[in-house]
Amino acid sequence: MVLALPDDAVSPQSERTEPGSLDAAADEWLIGKIRRGDSDAYEELVRRHRDRIYRIALRMIGNPHDADDIAQDVVLSLWTTLTGFSGNSRFTTWLYRVVVNRCINLIERRPEHEPLQNPDVPIAGADAEAEAKQAALAALAAIGALPPDQRAVVVLVDIEQMRYQEVASILNVTPATVRGRLHRARRHLLYSLRDWA
């Protein structure tokens, strides 16, 4: 299904000069249709955001099965949870906050001894590709070892390339708090990955 917005879908309030304003306007338009019971609009909204929901969950959790469960849960509950979206922020801010909170809840319920990744899995061969895979596994394990609040900022800022202000809105903290958590997380990652430098 290709989304074609009618001319009246973009209101003067939603016309912004910042990047993504057309996407935000499309989300607002789709949400309006969903609230009137349009299941096609729901499918389109899910299609627009499902990949990023999964990516954020995978990078926060480190386990594809758990990340898929979280993504499915968020997508399935989206129809009913949209009543909790007041429109005071961008839809994506609200949606990614839901994803991050579900991930943090899962992380906090895990037994402490349960590893997120095993960086010591031997990979055959000593060529550059094998070393790159080992380094990637080590990086994932290092991110997985971060406290959930630091892990969230690394995933959202460094991996998903979101702006500090957007991440602050998602996490419901100040941009200064985001910068502080990111600084501590990067220091920890540098120390954890010192053998790979």
PyMOL commands that set and color helices and strands:
alter all, ss='L'
color gray80, all
select helices_A, chain A and resi 7-9+12-14+21-35+39-61+64-84+91-109+128-145+148-159+164-171+175-192+194-196
alter helices_A, ss='H'
color red, helices_A
deselect
rebuild
show_as cartoon
